[in-house]
């Protein structure tokens, strides 16, 4: 995206059904920051057609201040970060949730997703469930990257790509670090694909892989438990996810992600 200095006051980010005004107080980093906003969310478009009120305002402080950027929201909350990269990551985190909540033509499920031979492997789970580690191992095994955060389901039960950077949690701290799919030797999915396998995996250190099959009804219930709009749009969620849940589904307990990735690919290929 190219933004002129004259337009560098407030822009509007559009993604799915979300329109958010973002105001950047003019500073040396303004142009760099604005040029990166289109990369915050998959499919996002940034325009200079400002809406009436900015939901987020970004202010850059003098370089002598350690936390150089202040991000204010319309809810009067504020967040201080040290770099433009952290600004983008913070907005990505906030806006992806808003996209999931406001989307009218898609159902967003908390899940990691990869593609394998034209079919989607869906790994539902909330933050901290270990799905990112599992996605990373599947990418190393040759899978195509679709999402680290949400399975984006259409009305026919198919899965759209939502390729945000993987948020890898440090083994020593709780801090997350963004990694691209290319860093795992993988390519990103660009087309909608059908669900081929759904695995609800729980991590337990040192545990050997165990899995049992789920009925479509039980799979649907567990998918709904991880769905953003399950309460606000239950009919639409059930209709779409009911078609996803006809794919083979398993509930599993796993230890090492490498072993689990191998077992998941076996399940998709019809193995044990």
ZATI-160502 format. One record per residue (C-alpha): y negated, x, z. Coordinates in nm, 3 decimals, padded with zeros to 5 digits, always signed. Layout:
<sites>
[site [Y X Z]]
...
</sites>
This chain:
<sites>
[site [+00.000 +00.000 +00.000]]
[site [-00.349 +00.127 -00.084]]
[site [-00.631 +00.013 +00.142]]
[site [-00.995 +00.100 +00.077]]
[site [-01.215 +00.234 +00.355]]
[site [-01.432 -00.077 +00.316]]
[site [-01.132 -00.300 +00.392]]
[site [-01.015 -00.094 +00.686]]
[site [-01.111 -00.338 +00.957]]
[site [-00.853 -00.614 +00.970]]
[site [-00.549 -00.679 +00.755]]
[site [-00.278 -00.945 +00.751]]
[site [+00.091 -00.861 +00.759]]
[site [+00.317 -01.121 +00.596]]
[site [+00.696 -01.121 +00.644]]
[site [+00.922 -01.423 +00.596]]
[site [+00.718 -01.709 +00.750]]
[site [+00.513 -01.485 +00.978]]
[site [+00.145 -01.405 +00.918]]
[site [-00.011 -01.169 +01.171]]
[site [-00.363 -01.028 +01.179]]
[site [-00.387 -00.661 +01.277]]
[site [-00.724 -00.500 +01.345]]
[site [-00.759 -00.124 +01.346]]
[site [-01.082 +00.010 +01.493]]
[site [-01.218 +00.264 +01.245]]
[site [-01.108 +00.617 +01.329]]
[site [-00.984 +00.936 +01.159]]
[site [-00.627 +00.801 +01.163]]
[site [-00.714 +00.451 +01.037]]
[site [-00.618 +00.499 +00.675]]
[site [-00.290 +00.672 +00.758]]
[site [-00.197 +00.399 +01.003]]
[site [-00.284 +00.114 +00.767]]
[site [-00.084 +00.270 +00.486]]
[site [+00.226 +00.265 +00.709]]
[site [+00.204 -00.096 +00.824]]
[site [+00.390 -00.224 +00.518]]
[site [+00.689 -00.017 +00.635]]
[site [+00.697 -00.185 +00.975]]
[site [+00.934 -00.462 +00.863]]
[site [+01.167 -00.501 +00.564]]
[site [+01.000 -00.700 +00.290]]
[site [+00.663 -00.701 +00.465]]
[site [+00.344 -00.725 +00.259]]
[site [+00.004 -00.620 +00.391]]
[site [-00.305 -00.785 +00.246]]
[site [-00.677 -00.757 +00.312]]
[site [-00.705 -01.136 +00.338]]
[site [-00.789 -01.148 +00.706]]
[site [-00.686 -01.449 +00.911]]
[site [-00.923 -01.598 +01.164]]
[site [-00.815 -01.388 +01.462]]
[site [-00.627 -01.062 +01.489]]
[site [-00.318 -01.081 +01.706]]
[site [-00.305 -00.704 +01.754]]
[site [-00.591 -00.454 +01.782]]
[site [-00.531 -00.080 +01.763]]
[site [-00.793 +00.156 +01.908]]
[site [-00.781 +00.533 +01.876]]
[site [-00.925 +00.729 +02.168]]
[site [-01.064 +01.085 +02.156]]
[site [-00.811 +01.360 +02.090]]
[site [-00.863 +01.493 +02.442]]
[site [-00.689 +01.182 +02.580]]
[site [-00.311 +01.217 +02.606]]
[site [-00.226 +00.856 +02.517]]
[site [-00.456 +00.842 +02.217]]
[site [-00.384 +00.488 +02.097]]
[site [-00.433 +00.159 +02.277]]
[site [-00.262 -00.151 +02.132]]
[site [-00.400 -00.481 +02.254]]
[site [-00.247 -00.819 +02.181]]
[site [-00.406 -01.164 +02.181]]
[site [-00.217 -01.231 +02.504]]
[site [-00.437 -00.965 +02.669]]
[site [-00.148 -00.730 +02.715]]
[site [-00.206 -00.366 +02.626]]
[site [+00.013 -00.067 +02.549]]
[site [-00.088 +00.298 +02.533]]
[site [+00.100 +00.542 +02.310]]
[site [+00.038 +00.898 +02.198]]
[site [+00.079 +00.887 +01.817]]
[site [+00.045 +00.673 +01.507]]
[site [+00.425 +00.684 +01.473]]
[site [+00.461 +00.523 +01.815]]
[site [+00.206 +00.258 +01.715]]
[site [+00.418 +00.167 +01.414]]
[site [+00.739 +00.160 +01.621]]
[site [+00.579 -00.061 +01.886]]
[site [+00.450 -00.307 +01.626]]
[site [+00.790 -00.305 +01.456]]
[site [+00.960 -00.401 +01.782]]
[site [+00.712 -00.679 +01.858]]
[site [+00.686 -00.821 +01.506]]
[site [+01.059 -00.822 +01.430]]
[site [+01.108 -01.060 +01.722]]
[site [+00.828 -01.281 +01.595]]
[site [+00.978 -01.286 +01.245]]
[site [+01.314 -01.390 +01.391]]
[site [+01.151 -01.670 +01.589]]
[site [+00.937 -01.809 +01.307]]
[site [+01.170 -01.781 +01.005]]
[site [+01.246 -02.124 +00.859]]
[site [+01.486 -02.036 +00.576]]
[site [+01.699 -01.776 +00.756]]
[site [+01.892 -01.757 +01.083]]
[site [+01.845 -01.435 +01.283]]
[site [+02.138 -01.323 +01.500]]
[site [+02.122 -01.024 +01.736]]
[site [+02.369 -00.800 +01.552]]
[site [+02.427 -00.477 +01.371]]
[site [+02.542 -00.517 +01.011]]
[site [+02.698 -00.285 +00.754]]
[site [+02.844 -00.349 +00.413]]
[site [+03.191 -00.238 +00.307]]
[site [+03.315 -00.294 -00.047]]
[site [+03.079 -00.586 -00.101]]
[site [+03.145 -00.762 +00.229]]
[site [+02.947 -00.761 +00.553]]
[site [+03.078 -00.641 +00.887]]
[site [+02.876 -00.826 +01.153]]
[site [+02.862 -00.679 +01.504]]
[site [+02.682 -00.927 +01.732]]
[site [+02.543 -00.808 +02.062]]
[site [+02.226 -00.788 +02.265]]
[site [+02.029 -00.470 +02.327]]
[site [+02.234 -00.215 +02.519]]
[site [+02.570 -00.350 +02.400]]
[site [+02.642 -00.035 +02.198]]
[site [+02.614 -00.190 +01.853]]
[site [+02.376 +00.080 +01.723]]
[site [+02.624 +00.357 +01.806]]
[site [+02.894 +00.161 +01.626]]
[site [+02.673 +00.101 +01.323]]
[site [+02.597 +00.474 +01.307]]
[site [+02.967 +00.563 +01.308]]
[site [+03.040 +00.311 +01.033]]
[site [+02.759 +00.463 +00.825]]
[site [+02.914 +00.807 +00.873]]
[site [+03.242 +00.657 +00.748]]
[site [+03.075 +00.549 +00.424]]
[site [+02.947 +00.197 +00.498]]
[site [+02.622 +00.065 +00.353]]
[site [+02.339 +00.000 +00.596]]
[site [+02.216 -00.357 +00.641]]
[site [+02.070 -00.382 +00.990]]
[site [+02.059 -00.233 +01.337]]
[site [+01.886 -00.531 +01.493]]
[site [+01.953 -00.866 +01.326]]
[site [+02.206 -01.026 +01.098]]
[site [+01.984 -01.233 +00.867]]
[site [+02.193 -01.531 +00.758]]
[site [+02.108 -01.767 +00.474]]
[site [+02.204 -02.135 +00.449]]
[site [+02.529 -02.044 +00.275]]
[site [+02.636 -01.804 +00.550]]
[site [+02.558 -01.491 +00.344]]
[site [+02.390 -01.183 +00.496]]
[site [+02.059 -01.039 +00.376]]
[site [+01.954 -00.677 +00.442]]
[site [+01.707 -00.612 +00.724]]
[site [+01.694 -00.232 +00.716]]
[site [+01.472 -00.117 +00.999]]
[site [+01.527 +00.237 +01.138]]
[site [+01.821 +00.269 +01.374]]
[site [+01.711 +00.293 +01.736]]
[site [+01.942 +00.555 +01.886]]
[site [+01.943 +00.568 +02.264]]
[site [+01.944 +00.914 +02.419]]
[site [+02.260 +01.004 +02.612]]
[site [+02.047 +01.158 +02.889]]
[site [+01.761 +00.908 +02.913]]
[site [+01.707 +00.542 +02.829]]
[site [+01.452 +00.634 +02.561]]
[site [+01.525 +00.538 +02.201]]
[site [+01.464 +00.751 +01.893]]
[site [+01.423 +00.614 +01.542]]
[site [+01.667 +00.745 +01.279]]
[site [+01.686 +00.649 +00.915]]
[site [+02.010 +00.548 +00.746]]
[site [+01.975 +00.853 +00.518]]
[site [+02.018 +01.076 +00.822]]
[site [+02.371 +00.937 +00.848]]
[site [+02.442 +00.996 +00.481]]
[site [+02.427 +00.625 +00.399]]
[site [+02.247 +00.409 +00.148]]
[site [+02.070 +00.083 +00.228]]
[site [+02.193 -00.254 +00.109]]
[site [+01.966 -00.439 -00.131]]
[site [+02.162 -00.756 -00.208]]
[site [+02.292 -01.051 -00.012]]
[site [+02.665 -01.022 +00.061]]
[site [+02.922 -01.257 +00.217]]
[site [+03.050 -01.204 +00.569]]
[site [+03.384 -01.026 +00.562]]
[site [+03.442 -00.962 +00.932]]
[site [+03.276 -01.049 +01.264]]
[site [+03.353 -00.832 +01.568]]
[site [+03.222 -00.897 +01.919]]
[site [+03.279 -00.552 +02.071]]
[site [+03.215 -00.454 +02.432]]
[site [+03.190 -00.087 +02.528]]
[site [+03.383 +00.058 +02.822]]
[site [+03.388 +00.433 +02.869]]
[site [+03.734 +00.579 +02.817]]
[site [+03.885 +00.247 +02.712]]
[site [+04.136 +00.236 +02.427]]
[site [+04.065 -00.010 +02.146]]
[site [+04.195 -00.362 +02.205]]
[site [+04.116 -00.671 +02.000]]
[site [+04.225 -01.031 +01.966]]
[site [+04.153 -01.282 +01.694]]
[site [+03.912 -01.570 +01.745]]
[site [+03.922 -01.917 +01.597]]
[site [+03.626 -02.015 +01.375]]
[site [+03.506 -02.248 +01.651]]
[site [+03.505 -01.976 +01.914]]
[site [+03.343 -01.732 +01.673]]
[site [+03.068 -01.986 +01.602]]
[site [+03.005 -02.038 +01.974]]
[site [+02.967 -01.663 +02.032]]
[site [+02.742 -01.625 +01.727]]
[site [+02.519 -01.904 +01.858]]
[site [+02.495 -01.725 +02.194]]
[site [+02.331 -01.434 +02.009]]
[site [+02.110 -01.647 +01.781]]
[site [+01.732 -01.652 +01.818]]
[site [+01.678 -02.015 +01.711]]
[site [+01.991 -02.165 +01.868]]
[site [+01.780 -02.391 +02.092]]
[site [+01.485 -02.459 +01.865]]
[site [+01.681 -02.522 +01.542]]
[site [+02.040 -02.590 +01.650]]
[site [+02.138 -02.798 +01.346]]
[site [+02.026 -02.532 +01.098]]
[site [+02.189 -02.256 +01.302]]
[site [+02.522 -02.437 +01.327]]
[site [+02.524 -02.527 +00.958]]
[site [+02.461 -02.168 +00.842]]
[site [+02.666 -01.983 +01.102]]
[site [+02.956 -02.221 +01.062]]
[site [+02.996 -02.074 +00.712]]
[site [+02.971 -01.719 +00.845]]
[site [+03.229 -01.794 +01.115]]
[site [+03.502 -01.871 +00.861]]
[site [+03.531 -01.493 +00.809]]
[site [+03.798 -01.326 +01.025]]
[site [+03.655 -01.277 +01.374]]
[site [+03.769 -01.070 +01.672]]
[site [+03.664 -01.004 +02.028]]
[site [+03.726 -00.642 +02.123]]
[site [+03.689 -00.384 +02.394]]
[site [+03.620 -00.031 +02.277]]
[site [+03.577 +00.319 +02.403]]
[site [+03.476 +00.592 +02.158]]
[site [+03.268 +00.464 +01.866]]
[site [+03.455 +00.683 +01.616]]
[site [+03.789 +00.523 +01.699]]
[site [+03.637 +00.175 +01.705]]
[site [+03.479 +00.223 +01.360]]
[site [+03.820 +00.324 +01.220]]
[site [+03.986 +00.019 +01.375]]
[site [+03.714 -00.216 +01.245]]
[site [+03.759 -00.090 +00.890]]
[site [+04.134 -00.143 +00.932]]
[site [+04.069 -00.502 +01.035]]
[site [+03.856 -00.563 +00.728]]
[site [+04.117 -00.412 +00.503]]
[site [+04.382 -00.637 +00.659]]
[site [+04.546 -00.374 +00.879]]
[site [+04.644 -00.388 +01.245]]
</sites>
